[in-house]
Amino acid sequence: MKINRWICSALLAMVSVVPTLAATNDGKSSDSSTNTTTTNPNTAVAVNTSAKVTALLGVLVMKGVLAPTEANAIRDAAPEAQFKALVDALARKGVVSAADLPSTAPAGAKEGAAAPAPVGQGTPLPIKPLVETKGGGTVIAAVAPLRVLPIDPPVRDGLVPGIRLGGVKITPYGFIKATAVHDSSQPNGDDFPFPGIFLNSSDVFSTGPTSDPSFHLKARSSRFGANFEWMDIAPRLTLTGRVEGDLEGNFSEVDNADVSSIRNPGPRLRVAYVRADFAASERTDVFFEGGQNWSLFGSTALPNILETTFLGAYSGDVWERSPQMRFGVVQKLGSSDRNFKFSPEFAIMMPSTGQIYKLNGTLGGFQAQIGEGERQGADSGRPELEARAVLQFQLDRAPGVAPAQVIWSGYDARRTAITTHANLGSTAPTDLLAQYPGGFTNTSNLYGNQIAVQLPTRWATFVASAYRGADMRFMLAGQLNTFYTDTTGLYNVQTVQTVDNVGVAGAQQVGCTVAITAGSCTASGGTWRVARENPVGAFGGFVNLGLPLSRWFKADPKGHNAGWQLYLHAGKDQVVHQDIKRALGVGCTSADGLTACNGGIPLSQSRLLAATLYYRINQWATFVFEQSQYQTTLTPEAGPLYTIAGTPATKWKDQRSEFGPVFIF
């Protein structure tokens, strides 16, 4: 320990002295890499000190003085706060004493300034570094929002490597998560929550003689990944990347495990992208990102709950991960200690749609996946467009509180269904075949807007999201609905097929513009028209409140009671009533009254209420308990289609209890 203390004290002294010696006598420092001059000595010290601290962190990790998570927390702090965070970490470990600190503080550093709480990277653990510095003492960190898209750019040479391959630095990460789950009603047989449409039962809306309770144990939510950094000779260019996967793919079906397939979940890609950041100035970062990552729409603000499979899907939380090319800017605003930043972003995404389910079980699965879900977005011939704008600032300047964010995001996309001449069928009217000799296409739009806030304070962290859009099935909203076919104003409606070839009743419909009186539409003075396809509207959102219980009750930051946090969550997803009525054929028929509009799922809304309690044992291990209620309500016009334990009902509820440990690495 004495040797480590001597080494660290010497290194800290070097870090503090070198930037001072590098400055010129008139307070100016030269940046040889850019041939520019910085006249603010404090700024020069902060920039140089950040680089030295980053280099020092790797040495301290290799010598076992700091854990990788501690080094990452210091690296992720603001450049002007990194040095002090390092000194405080070493002081807590007894490596340096209070007597050493005055000689190691860099000139111009703010007294009492604390590093902000590190930003989350999409893990379900809300407990970040457990203590934050304030002067010479420690406090328990406030609740940090779950941020899968932090706007702060990566620091050049800032990755503390676990592995080096030539010029590539690689740091593995992940967690092992095992939970036991009891559902009071789970007719689908899934080990995760799903809206109340019982696709796996023989009687779609029936639970059988009981409410169909279930018990599951699962470890497939465990996650593994790695961060990358590639060094480049350009000092203003930072190249980083990430690949991440989990075990939530399909269960394998092989001869040696067919009867035990439930224990053989397949690996699945979550994200895989590379990112290039260019420091245009000390205040401006311009970046490009390519690969698969979380969508700009919706995914910025997410609830912190234990059940991450589907993560509140169709219950008020909108999100996706999708292939994309993304462009953006991070701009620092002003010089206030509120640390204002603004980040606008734009992305072209893989155009994607959600496949339709049909209630009798003949539609869906693999055929619908490849015929509609994987094709109709791409067949539009244009990318999905997404945008996001974030204003970030320090709402609460107390130690250990993450920055706040105000967010807008939106998207626009299109789907196209193709009907060939052969799809029209040989029995179609002759004049219909003649009017569409090559077949036809039909399109509809997908779009959405979201407003969200993430407001961390020392007492509580409030996260809220509200959205509205149409055909939002792929974005996990809209109660499984996509679009419906509107036959209004058409006579003698004909149902035809599309190239998805999955037997969709009413996949495409055409009708005559006049009542047929002379044997054909053309002879009657009309023309055939393709029935419009209209998206089903949806709206919803959630509120998530994180409470740092241990900080409230001033627990010992170094004790076993420092890691208690409680989250309260409420969310709702709902379809636009008028749209779903028309989709179900209520008040929406052809001009001759013979064919109703169609394409809707008779679910009106789903709600989620949850309380999640986290208890940290140490920086690696956390135990979590979550009690939640999932509820789906049928559209009023559908009536009591549910049969719950033999009783007709219009609502389905599932009381869900989940408990288990999460070990990070």
Secondary structure, DSSP 8 states (H G I E B T S, - for coil): -HHHHHHHHHHHHHHHHHHHHHS-TTS-EEETTTTEEE--HHHHHHHHHHHHHHHHHHHHHHTTSS-HHHHHHHHTS-HHHHHHHHHHHHHHTTSS-GGGHHHHS-TT--TT---------S-S----SSEEEETTEEEE-------SS--S---TT----SEEETTEEEEEEEEEE-EEEEES--TT--SS---S--TTSSSTTB-TTS---EEEEE-TT-EEEEEEEE--SSTTEEEEEEEEEES-S-B---TTTSTTGGG-B--EEEEEEEEEEEESSSSEEEEEEEEEEE-STTTTS----S--SSTTTTTT----EEEEEEEEEEEEESS-TT-EEEEEEEEEE---------TTSSS-HHHHIIIIITTTTGGGSS-EEEEEEEEEE-S--STT---EEEEEEEEEEEEEEEE-HHHH-TTS-HHHHHH-TT-EEEEEEEEEEEEEEEEE-SS-EEEEEEEEEES-TTTT-STT--EEEE-TT-EEEEEE--TT-S--TTSEEEEESS---SSSTTTTT--EEE-EEEE-EEEEEEEEEEE-HHHHTT--TTSTTTTEEEEEEEEEEEE-HHHHHHHTTTT-B-TTSSSB-B---SEEEEEEEEEEEEEESSSSEEEEEEEEEEEEEE-GGG-S-EEETTEEESEEEEEEEEEEEEEE-
